[in-house]
Amino acid sequence: MDEIKEKVKVVIGKIIQFIKEAKIELKKVTWPTPKQTLASTAVVIIIVFIVSIYLGIVDFVLAKLVKFVLG
């Protein structure tokens, strides 16, 4: 029973150490400004829109091609 308690203490100690180190690392992060976040989000949305249109066209063309080949 004491062995289990010791293992639990070790695991809890490791978890606490991890959380402390994560907190220290998060203080080093340079977070983007709201303006930068908005600009990045807009770029991502535009790229997703362009890629989805491209893939939609490719899918349409390939579907027509398969339909033509298979009858």
PDB file of N, H, CA, C and O in Angstrom:
ATOM      1  N   MET A   1       0.824  -1.198   0.000  1.00  0.00           N
ATOM      2  CA  MET A   1       0.000   0.000   0.000  1.00  0.00           C
ATOM      3  C   MET A   1       0.871   1.267   0.000  1.00  0.00           C
ATOM      4  O   MET A   1       0.563   2.252  -0.670  1.00  0.00           O
ATOM      5  N   ASP A   2       1.969   1.210   0.773  1.00  0.00           N
ATOM      6  H   ASP A   2       2.220   0.410   1.318  1.00  0.00           H
ATOM      7  CA  ASP A   2       2.868   2.359   0.818  1.00  0.00           C
ATOM      8  C   ASP A   2       3.526   2.600  -0.532  1.00  0.00           C
ATOM      9  O   ASP A   2       3.821   3.737  -0.902  1.00  0.00           O
ATOM     10  N   GLU A   3       3.751   1.513  -1.261  1.00  0.00           N
ATOM     11  H   GLU A   3       3.512   0.590  -0.961  1.00  0.00           H
ATOM     12  CA  GLU A   3       4.361   1.622  -2.583  1.00  0.00           C
ATOM     13  C   GLU A   3       3.449   2.384  -3.542  1.00  0.00           C
ATOM     14  O   GLU A   3       3.909   3.208  -4.332  1.00  0.00           O
ATOM     15  N   ILE A   4       2.163   2.101  -3.462  1.00  0.00           N
ATOM     16  H   ILE A   4       1.789   1.431  -2.820  1.00  0.00           H
ATOM     17  CA  ILE A   4       1.187   2.790  -4.324  1.00  0.00           C
ATOM     18  C   ILE A   4       1.130   4.269  -3.963  1.00  0.00           C
ATOM     19  O   ILE A   4       1.105   5.123  -4.849  1.00  0.00           O
ATOM     20  N   LYS A   5       1.109   4.581  -2.656  1.00  0.00           N
ATOM     21  H   LYS A   5       1.130   3.887  -1.936  1.00  0.00           H
ATOM     22  CA  LYS A   5       1.079   5.972  -2.222  1.00  0.00           C
ATOM     23  C   LYS A   5       2.311   6.720  -2.719  1.00  0.00           C
ATOM     24  O   LYS A   5       2.222   7.875  -3.134  1.00  0.00           O
ATOM     25  N   GLU A   6       3.450   6.055  -2.673  1.00  0.00           N
ATOM     26  H   GLU A   6       3.523   5.116  -2.336  1.00  0.00           H
ATOM     27  CA  GLU A   6       4.693   6.676  -3.137  1.00  0.00           C
ATOM     28  C   GLU A   6       4.638   6.947  -4.637  1.00  0.00           C
ATOM     29  O   GLU A   6       5.069   8.005  -5.097  1.00  0.00           O
ATOM     30  N   LYS A   7       4.106   5.987  -5.400  1.00  0.00           N
ATOM     31  H   LYS A   7       3.757   5.128  -5.027  1.00  0.00           H
ATOM     32  CA  LYS A   7       3.981   6.181  -6.849  1.00  0.00           C
ATOM     33  C   LYS A   7       3.028   7.327  -7.165  1.00  0.00           C
ATOM     34  O   LYS A   7       3.276   8.118  -8.074  1.00  0.00           O
ATOM     35  N   VAL A   8       1.932   7.411  -6.405  1.00  0.00           N
ATOM     36  H   VAL A   8       1.731   6.768  -5.666  1.00  0.00           H
ATOM     37  CA  VAL A   8       0.965   8.497  -6.609  1.00  0.00           C
ATOM     38  C   VAL A   8       1.633   9.842  -6.320  1.00  0.00           C
ATOM     39  O   VAL A   8       1.439  10.802  -7.064  1.00  0.00           O
ATOM     40  N   LYS A   9       2.421   9.914  -5.238  1.00  0.00           N
ATOM     41  H   LYS A   9       2.578   9.134  -4.633  1.00  0.00           H
ATOM     42  CA  LYS A   9       3.115  11.157  -4.905  1.00  0.00           C
ATOM     43  C   LYS A   9       4.085  11.556  -6.006  1.00  0.00           C
ATOM     44  O   LYS A   9       4.200  12.735  -6.342  1.00  0.00           O
ATOM     45  N   VAL A  10       4.784  10.571  -6.569  1.00  0.00           N
ATOM     46  H   VAL A  10       4.690   9.613  -6.297  1.00  0.00           H
ATOM     47  CA  VAL A  10       5.737  10.853  -7.649  1.00  0.00           C
ATOM     48  C   VAL A  10       4.995  11.383  -8.871  1.00  0.00           C
ATOM     49  O   VAL A  10       5.428  12.358  -9.486  1.00  0.00           O
ATOM     50  N   VAL A  11       3.889  10.752  -9.220  1.00  0.00           N
ATOM     51  H   VAL A  11       3.537   9.960  -8.720  1.00  0.00           H
ATOM     52  CA  VAL A  11       3.110  11.187 -10.392  1.00  0.00           C
ATOM     53  C   VAL A  11       2.558  12.592 -10.166  1.00  0.00           C
ATOM     54  O   VAL A  11       2.629  13.438 -11.058  1.00  0.00           O
ATOM     55  N   ILE A  12       2.017  12.838  -8.995  1.00  0.00           N
ATOM     56  H   ILE A  12       1.959  12.151  -8.272  1.00  0.00           H
ATOM     57  CA  ILE A  12       1.471  14.168  -8.698  1.00  0.00           C
ATOM     58  C   ILE A  12       2.590  15.212  -8.737  1.00  0.00           C
ATOM     59  O   ILE A  12       2.387  16.320  -9.234  1.00  0.00           O
ATOM     60  N   GLY A  13       3.761  14.863  -8.219  1.00  0.00           N
ATOM     61  H   GLY A  13       3.925  13.963  -7.815  1.00  0.00           H
ATOM     62  CA  GLY A  13       4.909  15.777  -8.272  1.00  0.00           C
ATOM     63  C   GLY A  13       5.307  16.096  -9.700  1.00  0.00           C
ATOM     64  O   GLY A  13       5.623  17.243 -10.016  1.00  0.00           O
ATOM     65  N   LYS A  14       5.293  15.086 -10.569  1.00  0.00           N
ATOM     66  H   LYS A  14       5.036  14.155 -10.312  1.00  0.00           H
ATOM     67  CA  LYS A  14       5.628  15.312 -11.977  1.00  0.00           C
ATOM     68  C   LYS A  14       4.595  16.202 -12.648  1.00  0.00           C
ATOM     69  O   LYS A  14       4.943  17.069 -13.450  1.00  0.00           O
ATOM     70  N   ILE A  15       3.323  15.991 -12.323  1.00  0.00           N
ATOM     71  H   ILE A  15       3.039  15.287 -11.672  1.00  0.00           H
ATOM     72  CA  ILE A  15       2.251  16.820 -12.903  1.00  0.00           C
ATOM     73  C   ILE A  15       2.427  18.274 -12.469  1.00  0.00           C
ATOM     74  O   ILE A  15       2.331  19.185 -13.292  1.00  0.00           O
ATOM     75  N   ILE A  16       2.681  18.489 -11.190  1.00  0.00           N
ATOM     76  H   ILE A  16       2.759  17.749 -10.522  1.00  0.00           H
ATOM     77  CA  ILE A  16       2.869  19.848 -10.683  1.00  0.00           C
ATOM     78  C   ILE A  16       4.079  20.505 -11.346  1.00  0.00           C
ATOM     79  O   ILE A  16       4.022  21.675 -11.723  1.00  0.00           O
ATOM     80  N   GLN A  17       5.160  19.764 -11.487  1.00  0.00           N
ATOM     81  H   GLN A  17       5.206  18.813 -11.181  1.00  0.00           H
ATOM     82  CA  GLN A  17       6.360  20.285 -12.145  1.00  0.00           C
ATOM     83  C   GLN A  17       6.076  20.663 -13.602  1.00  0.00           C
ATOM     84  O   GLN A  17       6.533  21.699 -14.085  1.00  0.00           O
ATOM     85  N   PHE A  18       5.316  19.808 -14.290  1.00  0.00           N
ATOM     86  H   PHE A  18       4.944  18.967 -13.897  1.00  0.00           H
ATOM     87  CA  PHE A  18       4.956  20.095 -15.683  1.00  0.00           C
ATOM     88  C   PHE A  18       4.150  21.383 -15.778  1.00  0.00           C
ATOM     89  O   PHE A  18       4.405  22.216 -16.647  1.00  0.00           O
ATOM     90  N   ILE A  19       3.183  21.546 -14.892  1.00  0.00           N
ATOM     91  H   ILE A  19       2.976  20.869 -14.185  1.00  0.00           H
ATOM     92  CA  ILE A  19       2.338  22.742 -14.925  1.00  0.00           C
ATOM     93  C   ILE A  19       3.169  23.994 -14.653  1.00  0.00           C
ATOM     94  O   ILE A  19       2.974  25.024 -15.299  1.00  0.00           O
ATOM     95  N   LYS A  20       4.093  23.904 -13.698  1.00  0.00           N
ATOM     96  H   LYS A  20       4.251  23.067 -13.174  1.00  0.00           H
ATOM     97  CA  LYS A  20       4.963  25.052 -13.408  1.00  0.00           C
ATOM     98  C   LYS A  20       5.815  25.413 -14.624  1.00  0.00           C
ATOM     99  O   LYS A  20       5.941  26.586 -14.976  1.00  0.00           O
ATOM    100  N   GLU A  21       6.394  24.405 -15.257  1.00  0.00           N
ATOM    101  H   GLU A  21       6.292  23.452 -14.972  1.00  0.00           H
ATOM    102  CA  GLU A  21       7.241  24.661 -16.430  1.00  0.00           C
ATOM    103  C   GLU A  21       6.417  25.203 -17.598  1.00  0.00           C
ATOM    104  O   GLU A  21       6.876  26.084 -18.325  1.00  0.00           O
ATOM    105  N   ALA A  22       5.208  24.681 -17.780  1.00  0.00           N
ATOM    106  H   ALA A  22       4.835  23.966 -17.189  1.00  0.00           H
ATOM    107  CA  ALA A  22       4.340  25.178 -18.849  1.00  0.00           C
ATOM    108  C   ALA A  22       3.995  26.646 -18.621  1.00  0.00           C
ATOM    109  O   ALA A  22       3.972  27.438 -19.563  1.00  0.00           O
ATOM    110  N   LYS A  23       3.730  27.002 -17.374  1.00  0.00           N
ATOM    111  H   LYS A  23       3.749  26.359 -16.609  1.00  0.00           H
ATOM    112  CA  LYS A  23       3.408  28.388 -17.048  1.00  0.00           C
ATOM    113  C   LYS A  23       4.589  29.308 -17.353  1.00  0.00           C
ATOM    114  O   LYS A  23       4.406  30.409 -17.874  1.00  0.00           O
ATOM    115  N   ILE A  24       5.800  28.855 -17.027  1.00  0.00           N
ATOM    116  H   ILE A  24       5.948  27.961 -16.604  1.00  0.00           H
ATOM    117  CA  ILE A  24       7.002  29.644 -17.313  1.00  0.00           C
ATOM    118  C   ILE A  24       7.169  29.829 -18.825  1.00  0.00           C
ATOM    119  O   ILE A  24       7.477  30.926 -19.289  1.00  0.00           O
ATOM    120  N   GLU A  25       6.965  28.764 -19.580  1.00  0.00           N
ATOM    121  H   GLU A  25       6.715  27.872 -19.202  1.00  0.00           H
ATOM    122  CA  GLU A  25       7.108  28.847 -21.039  1.00  0.00           C
ATOM    123  C   GLU A  25       6.049  29.750 -21.656  1.00  0.00           C
ATOM    124  O   GLU A  25       6.337  30.482 -22.603  1.00  0.00           O
ATOM    125  N   LEU A  26       4.828  29.709 -21.131  1.00  0.00           N
ATOM    126  H   LEU A  26       4.594  29.114 -20.362  1.00  0.00           H
ATOM    127  CA  LEU A  26       3.763  30.561 -21.675  1.00  0.00           C
ATOM    128  C   LEU A  26       4.040  32.042 -21.448  1.00  0.00           C
ATOM    129  O   LEU A  26       3.564  32.884 -22.208  1.00  0.00           O
ATOM    130  N   LYS A  27       4.797  32.363 -20.421  1.00  0.00           N
ATOM    131  H   LYS A  27       5.184  31.678 -19.803  1.00  0.00           H
ATOM    132  CA  LYS A  27       5.164  33.764 -20.189  1.00  0.00           C
ATOM    133  C   LYS A  27       6.148  34.261 -21.250  1.00  0.00           C
ATOM    134  O   LYS A  27       6.253  35.466 -21.479  1.00  0.00           O
ATOM    135  N   LYS A  28       6.865  33.344 -21.895  1.00  0.00           N
ATOM    136  H   LYS A  28       6.779  32.366 -21.710  1.00  0.00           H
ATOM    137  CA  LYS A  28       7.841  33.712 -22.919  1.00  0.00           C
ATOM    138  C   LYS A  28       7.201  33.933 -24.288  1.00  0.00           C
ATOM    139  O   LYS A  28       7.841  34.477 -25.188  1.00  0.00           O
ATOM    140  N   VAL A  29       5.968  33.524 -24.451  1.00  0.00           N
ATOM    141  H   VAL A  29       5.449  33.081 -23.720  1.00  0.00           H
ATOM    142  CA  VAL A  29       5.299  33.597 -25.745  1.00  0.00           C
ATOM    143  C   VAL A  29       4.951  35.042 -26.078  1.00  0.00           C
ATOM    144  O   VAL A  29       4.460  35.782 -25.226  1.00  0.00           O
ATOM    145  N   THR A  30       5.207  35.436 -27.319  1.00  0.00           N
ATOM    146  H   THR A  30       5.605  34.834 -28.012  1.00  0.00           H
ATOM    147  CA  THR A  30       4.740  36.744 -27.786  1.00  0.00           C
ATOM    148  C   THR A  30       3.399  36.519 -28.487  1.00  0.00           C
ATOM    149  O   THR A  30       3.338  35.972 -29.589  1.00  0.00           O
ATOM    150  N   TRP A  31       2.354  36.943 -27.837  1.00  0.00           N
ATOM    151  H   TRP A  31       2.403  37.387 -26.943  1.00  0.00           H
ATOM    152  CA  TRP A  31       1.011  36.734 -28.353  1.00  0.00           C
ATOM    153  C   TRP A  31       0.704  37.774 -29.425  1.00  0.00           C
ATOM    154  O   TRP A  31       1.120  38.927 -29.305  1.00  0.00           O
ATOM    155  N   PRO A  32      -0.028  37.374 -30.483  1.00  0.00           N
ATOM    156  CA  PRO A  32      -0.372  38.341 -31.540  1.00  0.00           C
ATOM    157  C   PRO A  32      -1.390  39.361 -31.040  1.00  0.00           C
ATOM    158  O   PRO A  32      -2.191  39.093 -30.145  1.00  0.00           O
ATOM    159  N   THR A  33      -1.326  40.535 -31.652  1.00  0.00           N
ATOM    160  H   THR A  33      -0.676  40.753 -32.379  1.00  0.00           H
ATOM    161  CA  THR A  33      -2.298  41.568 -31.308  1.00  0.00           C
ATOM    162  C   THR A  33      -3.636  41.197 -31.938  1.00  0.00           C
ATOM    163  O   THR A  33      -3.679  40.371 -32.850  1.00  0.00           O
ATOM    164  N   PRO A  34      -4.728  41.797 -31.465  1.00  0.00           N
ATOM    165  CA  PRO A  34      -6.024  41.515 -32.085  1.00  0.00           C
ATOM    166  C   PRO A  34      -6.036  41.826 -33.588  1.00  0.00           C
ATOM    167  O   PRO A  34      -6.692  41.132 -34.365  1.00  0.00           O
ATOM    168  N   LYS A  35      -5.313  42.863 -33.985  1.00  0.00           N
ATOM    169  H   LYS A  35      -4.780  43.427 -33.354  1.00  0.00           H
ATOM    170  CA  LYS A  35      -5.248  43.227 -35.410  1.00  0.00           C
ATOM    171  C   LYS A  35      -4.547  42.127 -36.213  1.00  0.00           C
ATOM    172  O   LYS A  35      -5.000  41.763 -37.298  1.00  0.00           O
ATOM    173  N   GLN A  36      -3.446  41.600 -35.680  1.00  0.00           N
ATOM    174  H   GLN A  36      -3.077  41.895 -34.798  1.00  0.00           H
ATOM    175  CA  GLN A  36      -2.716  40.519 -36.355  1.00  0.00           C
ATOM    176  C   GLN A  36      -3.577  39.257 -36.432  1.00  0.00           C
ATOM    177  O   GLN A  36      -3.591  38.566 -37.451  1.00  0.00           O
ATOM    178  N   THR A  37      -4.285  38.970 -35.358  1.00  0.00           N
ATOM    179  H   THR A  37      -4.274  39.532 -34.531  1.00  0.00           H
ATOM    180  CA  THR A  37      -5.152  37.791 -35.335  1.00  0.00           C
ATOM    181  C   THR A  37      -6.254  37.911 -36.375  1.00  0.00           C
ATOM    182  O   THR A  37      -6.552  36.948 -37.081  1.00  0.00           O
ATOM    183  N   LEU A  38      -6.860  39.085 -36.474  1.00  0.00           N
ATOM    184  H   LEU A  38      -6.619  39.868 -35.901  1.00  0.00           H
ATOM    185  CA  LEU A  38      -7.916  39.309 -37.453  1.00  0.00           C
ATOM    186  C   LEU A  38      -7.381  39.178 -38.874  1.00  0.00           C
ATOM    187  O   LEU A  38      -8.041  38.588 -39.730  1.00  0.00           O
ATOM    188  N   ALA A  39      -6.200  39.720 -39.135  1.00  0.00           N
ATOM    189  H   ALA A  39      -5.664  40.199 -38.441  1.00  0.00           H
ATOM    190  CA  ALA A  39      -5.606  39.631 -40.471  1.00  0.00           C
ATOM    191  C   ALA A  39      -5.288  38.181 -40.826  1.00  0.00           C
ATOM    192  O   ALA A  39      -5.560  37.741 -41.943  1.00  0.00           O
ATOM    193  N   SER A  40      -4.721  37.448 -39.895  1.00  0.00           N
ATOM    194  H   SER A  40      -4.500  37.806 -38.988  1.00  0.00           H
ATOM    195  CA  SER A  40      -4.399  36.033 -40.145  1.00  0.00           C
ATOM    196  C   SER A  40      -5.666  35.220 -40.385  1.00  0.00           C
ATOM    197  O   SER A  40      -5.701  34.359 -41.264  1.00  0.00           O
ATOM    198  N   THR A  41      -6.691  35.494 -39.612  1.00  0.00           N
ATOM    199  H   THR A  41      -6.663  36.193 -38.899  1.00  0.00           H
ATOM    200  CA  THR A  41      -7.958  34.787 -39.788  1.00  0.00           C
ATOM    201  C   THR A  41      -8.542  35.062 -41.158  1.00  0.00           C
ATOM    202  O   THR A  41      -9.042  34.149 -41.815  1.00  0.00           O
ATOM    203  N   ALA A  42      -8.485  36.314 -41.598  1.00  0.00           N
ATOM    204  H   ALA A  42      -8.079  37.055 -41.064  1.00  0.00           H
ATOM    205  CA  ALA A  42      -9.009  36.671 -42.920  1.00  0.00           C
ATOM    206  C   ALA A  42      -8.246  35.937 -44.020  1.00  0.00           C
ATOM    207  O   ALA A  42      -8.850  35.444 -44.973  1.00  0.00           O
ATOM    208  N   VAL A  43      -6.930  35.864 -43.893  1.00  0.00           N
ATOM    209  H   VAL A  43      -6.440  36.265 -43.119  1.00  0.00           H
ATOM    210  CA  VAL A  43      -6.120  35.161 -44.892  1.00  0.00           C
ATOM    211  C   VAL A  43      -6.512  33.692 -44.946  1.00  0.00           C
ATOM    212  O   VAL A  43      -6.664  33.131 -46.031  1.00  0.00           O
ATOM    213  N   VAL A  44      -6.676  33.068 -43.792  1.00  0.00           N
ATOM    214  H   VAL A  44      -6.553  33.524 -42.910  1.00  0.00           H
ATOM    215  CA  VAL A  44      -7.046  31.652 -43.743  1.00  0.00           C
ATOM    216  C   VAL A  44      -8.412  31.425 -44.379  1.00  0.00           C
ATOM    217  O   VAL A  44      -8.588  30.476 -45.142  1.00  0.00           O
ATOM    218  N   ILE A  45      -9.368  32.275 -44.077  1.00  0.00           N
ATOM    219  H   ILE A  45      -9.226  33.047 -43.457  1.00  0.00           H
ATOM    220  CA  ILE A  45     -10.712  32.125 -44.646  1.00  0.00           C
ATOM    221  C   ILE A  45     -10.669  32.271 -46.163  1.00  0.00           C
ATOM    222  O   ILE A  45     -11.315  31.500 -46.873  1.00  0.00           O
ATOM    223  N   ILE A  46      -9.921  33.243 -46.667  1.00  0.00           N
ATOM    224  H   ILE A  46      -9.397  33.869 -46.090  1.00  0.00           H
ATOM    225  CA  ILE A  46      -9.822  33.447 -48.119  1.00  0.00           C
ATOM    226  C   ILE A  46      -9.159  32.240 -48.786  1.00  0.00           C
ATOM    227  O   ILE A  46      -9.624  31.778 -49.828  1.00  0.00           O
ATOM    228  N   ILE A  47      -8.084  31.730 -48.197  1.00  0.00           N
ATOM    229  H   ILE A  47      -7.707  32.105 -47.351  1.00  0.00           H
ATOM    230  CA  ILE A  47      -7.408  30.569 -48.790  1.00  0.00           C
ATOM    231  C   ILE A  47      -8.315  29.344 -48.780  1.00  0.00           C
ATOM    232  O   ILE A  47      -8.361  28.597 -49.757  1.00  0.00           O
ATOM    233  N   VAL A  48      -9.033  29.136 -47.684  1.00  0.00           N
ATOM    234  H   VAL A  48      -8.996  29.743 -46.890  1.00  0.00           H
ATOM    235  CA  VAL A  48      -9.963  28.003 -47.613  1.00  0.00           C
ATOM    236  C   VAL A  48     -11.032  28.141 -48.688  1.00  0.00           C
ATOM    237  O   VAL A  48     -11.395  27.151 -49.324  1.00  0.00           O
ATOM    238  N   PHE A  49     -11.539  29.347 -48.902  1.00  0.00           N
ATOM    239  H   PHE A  49     -11.244  30.151 -48.386  1.00  0.00           H
ATOM    240  CA  PHE A  49     -12.559  29.582 -49.911  1.00  0.00           C
ATOM    241  C   PHE A  49     -12.024  29.272 -51.314  1.00  0.00           C
ATOM    242  O   PHE A  49     -12.695  28.614 -52.109  1.00  0.00           O
ATOM    243  N   ILE A  50     -10.813  29.749 -51.610  1.00  0.00           N
ATOM    244  H   ILE A  50     -10.267  30.283 -50.965  1.00  0.00           H
ATOM    245  CA  ILE A  50     -10.205  29.523 -52.929  1.00  0.00           C
ATOM    246  C   ILE A  50      -9.957  28.031 -53.158  1.00  0.00           C
ATOM    247  O   ILE A  50     -10.273  27.506 -54.226  1.00  0.00           O
ATOM    248  N   VAL A  51      -9.396  27.350 -52.164  1.00  0.00           N
ATOM    249  H   VAL A  51      -9.139  27.775 -51.296  1.00  0.00           H
ATOM    250  CA  VAL A  51      -9.108  25.921 -52.300  1.00  0.00           C
ATOM    251  C   VAL A  51     -10.400  25.122 -52.441  1.00  0.00           C
ATOM    252  O   VAL A  51     -10.454  24.167 -53.216  1.00  0.00           O
ATOM    253  N   SER A  52     -11.429  25.497 -51.708  1.00  0.00           N
ATOM    254  H   SER A  52     -11.385  26.273 -51.078  1.00  0.00           H
ATOM    255  CA  SER A  52     -12.697  24.763 -51.816  1.00  0.00           C
ATOM    256  C   SER A  52     -13.320  24.933 -53.199  1.00  0.00           C
ATOM    257  O   SER A  52     -13.893  23.984 -53.734  1.00  0.00           O
ATOM    258  N   ILE A  53     -13.218  26.117 -53.784  1.00  0.00           N
ATOM    259  H   ILE A  53     -12.753  26.888 -53.349  1.00  0.00           H
ATOM    260  CA  ILE A  53     -13.718  26.320 -55.145  1.00  0.00           C
ATOM    261  C   ILE A  53     -12.912  25.473 -56.129  1.00  0.00           C
ATOM    262  O   ILE A  53     -13.486  24.822 -57.002  1.00  0.00           O
ATOM    263  N   TYR A  54     -11.587  25.480 -55.991  1.00  0.00           N
ATOM    264  H   TYR A  54     -11.121  26.009 -55.282  1.00  0.00           H
ATOM    265  CA  TYR A  54     -10.729  24.680 -56.863  1.00  0.00           C
ATOM    266  C   TYR A  54     -11.078  23.199 -56.760  1.00  0.00           C
ATOM    267  O   TYR A  54     -11.244  22.528 -57.778  1.00  0.00           O
ATOM    268  N   LEU A  55     -11.187  22.691 -55.543  1.00  0.00           N
ATOM    269  H   LEU A  55     -11.052  23.236 -54.716  1.00  0.00           H
ATOM    270  CA  LEU A  55     -11.496  21.267 -55.363  1.00  0.00           C
ATOM    271  C   LEU A  55     -12.902  20.935 -55.858  1.00  0.00           C
ATOM    272  O   LEU A  55     -13.141  19.837 -56.362  1.00  0.00           O
ATOM    273  N   GLY A  56     -13.821  21.870 -55.716  1.00  0.00           N
ATOM    274  H   GLY A  56     -13.626  22.761 -55.306  1.00  0.00           H
ATOM    275  CA  GLY A  56     -15.171  21.661 -56.244  1.00  0.00           C
ATOM    276  C   GLY A  56     -15.163  21.530 -57.758  1.00  0.00           C
ATOM    277  O   GLY A  56     -15.854  20.677 -58.315  1.00  0.00           O
ATOM    278  N   ILE A  57     -14.383  22.375 -58.426  1.00  0.00           N
ATOM    279  H   ILE A  57     -13.821  23.068 -57.973  1.00  0.00           H
ATOM    280  CA  ILE A  57     -14.279  22.314 -59.885  1.00  0.00           C
ATOM    281  C   ILE A  57     -13.619  21.011 -60.318  1.00  0.00           C
ATOM    282  O   ILE A  57     -14.094  20.349 -61.240  1.00  0.00           O
ATOM    283  N   VAL A  58     -12.522  20.640 -59.651  1.00  0.00           N
ATOM    284  H   VAL A  58     -12.136  21.178 -58.902  1.00  0.00           H
ATOM    285  CA  VAL A  58     -11.837  19.385 -59.981  1.00  0.00           C
ATOM    286  C   VAL A  58     -12.779  18.201 -59.777  1.00  0.00           C
ATOM    287  O   VAL A  58     -12.835  17.306 -60.620  1.00  0.00           O
ATOM    288  N   ASP A  59     -13.511  18.185 -58.679  1.00  0.00           N
ATOM    289  H   ASP A  59     -13.465  18.912 -57.994  1.00  0.00           H
ATOM    290  CA  ASP A  59     -14.460  17.107 -58.408  1.00  0.00           C
ATOM    291  C   ASP A  59     -15.528  17.039 -59.491  1.00  0.00           C
ATOM    292  O   ASP A  59     -15.876  15.955 -59.959  1.00  0.00           O
ATOM    293  N   PHE A  60     -16.045  18.191 -59.885  1.00  0.00           N
ATOM    294  H   PHE A  60     -15.763  19.071 -59.504  1.00  0.00           H
ATOM    295  CA  PHE A  60     -17.082  18.233 -60.921  1.00  0.00           C
ATOM    296  C   PHE A  60     -16.552  17.676 -62.244  1.00  0.00           C
ATOM    297  O   PHE A  60     -17.210  16.865 -62.896  1.00  0.00           O
ATOM    298  N   VAL A  61     -15.351  18.122 -62.630  1.00  0.00           N
ATOM    299  H   VAL A  61     -14.816  18.781 -62.100  1.00  0.00           H
ATOM    300  CA  VAL A  61     -14.751  17.667 -63.891  1.00  0.00           C
ATOM    301  C   VAL A  61     -14.481  16.165 -63.849  1.00  0.00           C
ATOM    302  O   VAL A  61     -14.783  15.453 -64.807  1.00  0.00           O
ATOM    303  N   LEU A  62     -13.923  15.687 -62.760  1.00  0.00           N
ATOM    304  H   LEU A  62     -13.678  16.266 -61.982  1.00  0.00           H
ATOM    305  CA  LEU A  62     -13.634  14.252 -62.651  1.00  0.00           C
ATOM    306  C   LEU A  62     -14.912  13.417 -62.632  1.00  0.00           C
ATOM    307  O   LEU A  62     -14.944  12.323 -63.195  1.00  0.00           O
ATOM    308  N   ALA A  63     -15.960  13.919 -61.994  1.00  0.00           N
ATOM    309  H   ALA A  63     -15.935  14.808 -61.536  1.00  0.00           H
ATOM    310  CA  ALA A  63     -17.234  13.198 -61.974  1.00  0.00           C
ATOM    311  C   ALA A  63     -17.806  13.096 -63.390  1.00  0.00           C
ATOM    312  O   ALA A  63     -18.305  12.044 -63.789  1.00  0.00           O
ATOM    313  N   LYS A  64     -17.730  14.187 -64.140  1.00  0.00           N
ATOM    314  H   LYS A  64     -17.325  15.042 -63.815  1.00  0.00           H
ATOM    315  CA  LYS A  64     -18.213  14.170 -65.523  1.00  0.00           C
ATOM    316  C   LYS A  64     -17.366  13.219 -66.372  1.00  0.00           C
ATOM    317  O   LYS A  64     -17.902  12.492 -67.208  1.00  0.00           O
ATOM    318  N   LEU A  65     -16.052  13.221 -66.163  1.00  0.00           N
ATOM    319  H   LEU A  65     -15.617  13.812 -65.484  1.00  0.00           H
ATOM    320  CA  LEU A  65     -15.148  12.350 -66.905  1.00  0.00           C
ATOM    321  C   LEU A  65     -15.440  10.875 -66.617  1.00  0.00           C
ATOM    322  O   LEU A  65     -15.484  10.059 -67.537  1.00  0.00           O
ATOM    323  N   VAL A  66     -15.634  10.541 -65.363  1.00  0.00           N
ATOM    324  H   VAL A  66     -15.597  11.204 -64.615  1.00  0.00           H
ATOM    325  CA  VAL A  66     -15.953   9.152 -64.992  1.00  0.00           C
ATOM    326  C   VAL A  66     -17.299   8.760 -65.584  1.00  0.00           C
ATOM    327  O   VAL A  66     -17.461   7.649 -66.088  1.00  0.00           O
ATOM    328  N   LYS A  67     -18.248   9.656 -65.523  1.00  0.00           N
ATOM    329  H   LYS A  67     -18.117  10.558 -65.113  1.00  0.00           H
ATOM    330  CA  LYS A  67     -19.570   9.364 -66.076  1.00  0.00           C
ATOM    331  C   LYS A  67     -19.478   9.143 -67.590  1.00  0.00           C
ATOM    332  O   LYS A  67     -20.147   8.268 -68.139  1.00  0.00           O
ATOM    333  N   PHE A  68     -18.649   9.941 -68.250  1.00  0.00           N
ATOM    334  H   PHE A  68     -18.105  10.652 -67.804  1.00  0.00           H
ATOM    335  CA  PHE A  68     -18.469   9.809 -69.702  1.00  0.00           C
ATOM    336  C   PHE A  68     -17.799   8.471 -70.045  1.00  0.00           C
ATOM    337  O   PHE A  68     -18.208   7.788 -70.984  1.00  0.00           O
ATOM    338  N   VAL A  69     -16.771   8.108 -69.277  1.00  0.00           N
ATOM    339  H   VAL A  69     -16.439   8.662 -68.514  1.00  0.00           H
ATOM    340  CA  VAL A  69     -16.019   6.875 -69.553  1.00  0.00           C
ATOM    341  C   VAL A  69     -16.874   5.640 -69.259  1.00  0.00           C
ATOM    342  O   VAL A  69     -16.872   4.687 -70.038  1.00  0.00           O
ATOM    343  N   LEU A  70     -17.591   5.652 -68.156  1.00  0.00           N
ATOM    344  H   LEU A  70     -17.592   6.426 -67.523  1.00  0.00           H
ATOM    345  CA  LEU A  70     -18.376   4.485 -67.758  1.00  0.00           C
ATOM    346  C   LEU A  70     -19.754   4.442 -68.411  1.00  0.00           C
ATOM    347  O   LEU A  70     -20.453   3.433 -68.309  1.00  0.00           O
ATOM    348  N   GLY A  71     -20.139   5.485 -69.057  1.00  0.00           N
ATOM    349  H   GLY A  71     -19.571   6.305 -69.139  1.00  0.00           H
ATOM    350  CA  GLY A  71     -21.409   5.471 -69.767  1.00  0.00           C
ATOM    351  C   GLY A  71     -22.449   6.130 -68.982  1.00  0.00           C
ATOM    352  O   GLY A  71     -23.595   6.215 -69.423  1.00  0.00           O
TER     353      GLY A  71
END
